[in-house]
Amino acid sequence: MVTVVHGVDSESADLAGRTMQEVRMLYANVFNMPADATAKVNGKEVGENYVVQDNDKIAFEKKADKHAA
């Protein structure tokens, strides 16, 4: 099982073998994620071609606002 998190939303699912792009598309509307959210797996930023492994923890994080003080 893989855990997917965005903000307070979290879900565990059988996603091993899918690419990060596929996972992003599956959860974009479910978690109301911005299109430019950064994908991290087990704390490390990954690209869209990353292949998800069993027991991965995926976190989609909103990019920091460059104008925030």
C-alpha positions in Angstrom: 0.0 0.0 0.0 1.0 3.6 -0.7 0.0 6.6 1.4 -0.9 9.8 -0.5 -1.1 13.1 1.4 -2.0 16.7 0.5 -2.6 19.1 3.4 -5.1 17.4 5.8 -6.2 14.9 3.1 -4.7 11.4 3.3 -5.5 8.1 1.6 -3.8 4.7 1.4 -4.2 2.8 -1.9 -2.5 0.1 -4.0 -0.6 2.4 -6.4 2.7 0.5 -6.7 3.9 0.4 -10.3 2.2 3.7 -11.3 4.1 6.8 -12.3 3.9 10.0 -10.2 2.1 11.6 -13.2 -0.6 8.9 -13.0 -0.9 9.4 -9.2 -1.1 13.2 -9.6 -3.9 12.8 -12.2 -5.8 10.4 -9.9 -5.7 12.7 -6.9 -5.7 16.2 -8.4 -9.5 16.6 -8.1 -10.0 14.4 -5.1 -7.6 16.4 -2.9 -8.1 19.7 -4.8 -4.4 20.0 -5.5 -2.8 22.9 -7.4 -1.3 21.7 -10.7 2.2 22.9 -9.6 2.2 21.0 -6.3 5.6 19.5 -5.6 5.7 15.7 -5.3 7.8 14.2 -2.6 8.3 10.5 -1.9 9.6 9.6 1.6 10.7 13.2 2.0 12.6 13.6 -1.3 11.3 15.5 -4.3 10.7 13.3 -7.3 9.8 13.9 -11.0 6.7 12.8 -12.9 8.4 9.7 -14.2 9.1 8.3 -10.8 7.6 4.8 -10.4 5.8 4.4 -7.1 7.0 1.5 -4.9 5.0 -0.4 -2.3 5.1 1.4 1.2 6.0 4.8 -0.4 4.6 7.9 1.4 3.8 10.5 -1.2 3.2 14.1 -0.2 2.0 16.7 -2.6 3.0 20.1 -1.3 2.0 23.5 -2.4 4.9 25.5 -3.7 5.9 28.4 -1.4 4.6 31.8 -2.4 7.6 33.9 -3.5 5.9 37.1 -2.3 5.1 35.8 1.2 7.0 37.6 3.9 
